[in-house]
């Protein structure tokens, strides 16, 4: 418990003890008034000050003003114990709310701890401890055991294990070796490593994630926006209603005390703090709980949208499959297998695509870039390059057909790379990608939640259909160029119901246009991927596909809790307001309708933190 919360608790206990003591002290008149003013001011002075400041700032109609007006009015009509009790329990509700917010902020704060304090920069005079923002791209930094990696880079010396739990929620450490990329925010656990920076601090993973989390509150959910608009009109309306209730009925029956008392009761009942505080707290808790699992949600509006997921569109490579391709078959036609691999590997020498890397690995020799020039990538088709003075193409059947080259028809379920030199067909290479072990169960779980599953892939129809059949997907669209994927997303958007949402899940590397076009973009395996963090609305920080269903469950749970709070608060307040107007509800029922509902709603909202 924070110091401020302990102080509030002390004031509440002190005021409660004095209130009980006042009940047994037989004083009347002014002494009795002063006796009850002491616990009232001890527990409620800050509410009174806030109400007075609000009046001077023109922000009159808030919960502090309502509580100050109602309790001051209770003193005017001689209901001293009720005035103190109402303020006392209002502060109890405020304390519960502060504790709940504190717990939610703690989970966010744990993530915010990834911010590095310094970087060990290598200089001519040795190591110098500097601000990470002062380190330029290409500098060499040293990360010692126990230190946090300050900037994205590449390990150039040393081996170690790094803890990425704050970023991914994954408890197992990862090993890094020379040549491996390393991202900021993770903790070096064992050996010292030298890292050459590849980004400025402002462009590093840690900086982008922190910016994402810090600004998540800006994107309000529809529920929060509704409550904000509701409170803006509701509070002035109930104040006017209370004034009318205090003034009009007594003109007919002359019972001014009775109607003023009922008007004050009406004010206490109508205080909207249960709604105003509990709904944003619920979404804040949901975002905080998700962050602990390595699921970053850019705002409560996206958490609300995810709960309405009706269709999930998956990219194939790197999302449903491991993306770790390997050459499974080489079929030369007019050259040897070694020559076929040589031409394909050199044509793909500048590519970092998983398919290109698998060809490089199968080739098994150092690439001689002096033999290669005029490398050109053809989106959705393949690559071409001048190798040893001859034009070599490596790509799919469409690329061969467009250049008038007849290629073999292959029935393999793997990805087929056809290779040609000038106008001569050299043969093809089959590259296989393994389906992720958890993919089938995730698809099954989505179906159990009444969510349609669709796969979009640029791969051949045979490959796409084989993967779809293995996973039990509802539909598959194959042989899609990047622009075609956007078109298929448009089709799926037109199919969904009015309240349903279409979600696209991709690896975040080359799916930015599709992530942006879907109702909701989810990037997975996005640790260190700028494109994912920028384009997606929800970021799953590692390759664990099960976090998608976890994110959906968190969003649905959070929305359910928010709706429970809205429905419960409005129902109780409406019922007690009617009873208050009729004179059935006293100030004690009003206390329950205000503070009791607040406490119950806040306690319910705290459930959103549990994931």
C-alpha positions, 0 to 999 in steps of 0.5 A: 500500500502506498503512503497516500493510501495509508494516509487515507486509511488512517483518516478513515479509521480515525473518522470512523472511531470518532463517529462511533464516539459521537453517538455516545456523547449526549450533546445538543445544539452547536456543541453537537454540530462541532462534535460531528464536524471534526470527523467530517472534516478529517475524512472529507476535507480533500473532497470539499477542497476539490469541489471548491477548486472545481467551481472556480475552474468551471468544472462544477458537476463532478462526484466531489461537488455532488458529495460536498453538496449532499453532505453539507445539505445534510448538516444544514437540516441537522442530519449530522451522523448521516453526513459524516457516514456518507463522506466516510463511505465515499472515501472508502470507495475512493480508497478501493479505487486507488488500490485497484488502479495501483494494482493495474498500474503495477503490471504496466510498470513492470513492463515499463521497467524495460527502459534502459538507464545507460549504455556502455559505449566503447571509445578510444579511452575504454568504456564510457557510460552514456545515455542510450539516446546519445549512441549512434547507429554502428557504435559498439556497446558492451552489455554485461551480465545483469544489464538490460540491452539498451539498443537494438543491434547485432552480437559481434563478440561473446555468447550469453543467455538473455531473458525476454520475459518482460517483452514476451511473457516467456520464462525460458531464456534465449541463447545469443551468439556472434551474428545474432540480432539482439533487441533492446529491453531484454536482460543479459543473464550470463556472459559479457557481449559486444553489440554493434548497434543497428538502430538509434534508441528512438527507433529501437524495440524498447522505445517503440513498445514504451511509446505504445503502452504509454499512449494506449489510454488515448484510444478509448473503447466505445463503453468508455466514450459512452460513459464520458458522454453520459456523465457530461449530461447526467450530472447537471441533470440530476442536480437540476432534478434535486433542486426541483425536488427540493422546491416544487413539492413543498409549495403544495404541502409545505413540508420543506424539511422532508423534501430537502432531505429527499433531494439530498438523498437523491443527490447522493444516490445519483453520484455517477462515480461507480460508472465513471471510475469502474469502466475505464479501470476495467479496460486498464486492467485488461490491458495490464493483464494482457501485457504480463503475457507479452500481448500489447494492446494499443488501446481499450478500443482495440481490446473491445474490438477483439472481443467481437472477432467473427472471422480470423484471417491468417497469413501462412508462412511464419504464422501458421507455419514455422517459417523455417524452410528447408530444401526437401527435393532438388529436380535438375533438368538441363544441369546438375543439381549442384549447378542448379543450387549454385544459380539459385543461391547466387540469384537470391544472394541479397534476399533475407526471405526464409526461402532464400535462406534455405537455398543458401543453407542447402548450397553450403558454400560461401556466396561470391557476390562478385559473380552477381549484378543487377539483382531485382525482386519481383513482388509475389513472383521471385527474383532475377539477377545477372549471374556470370553474365547470364540472366538467372530467374528464380521464382514461381511458375507465374514468373516463368510463364510471364517470361515465356519459359515452360516449366515442370508441373509439380504436385509436391506440397512444398513451395516450388522455386523454378530456376531458369538461365536466359530462356533455358529452364534449369529445373526446380527446387522444392522447399518445405515449411513445417506447420506449427505444432500448436496451430491445429489446436488454436484453430480448433479453439477459435471454432469453439468460440464461433470464429471463422478461420481463413488462410491467405497465402501467396503459395501454390494452391496445392500447398495452401489446401494441404495446410488448410486440410491439416489444420481444419481451416474453414477457407483458404485463398492461395497464389495471392500477390500482396495486393490480392491479400488486401482484396481478400480482406475486403471480401471478408469484411463484406461478409461479416455481420454488423457487430462482428469484426474481421481480424488479420494475423500476420508475422508483421514483416511484409503484411503491413498493408493487410494488418492496416486494412482489417478491422483489427490487425494482430502481429505475432512473432513481432519481437523487434519488427518495426513494421508489426509494432507500427501497423498492428493494433495488437502485438503478440511479442513472440511466435506462440500462436496460443497467445491469440486465443489468450488475447481474445479470451482476455478481451471478452472477459474484460468487455463482459466485466465492463458491461456487468458494471454498467448494467449493475450500476444503472439498475441499482441507481435507477431503482434507488432513485425512484425509491428516493423520490417516493421517500422510501429510500433514506440517506443510508440506502443512498450510501449503498447506491453510491459508495456500495455500488462503487466498491462492488464495481471496482472489486469486479473491475479488478477481476480484469487483471487476472489473466 
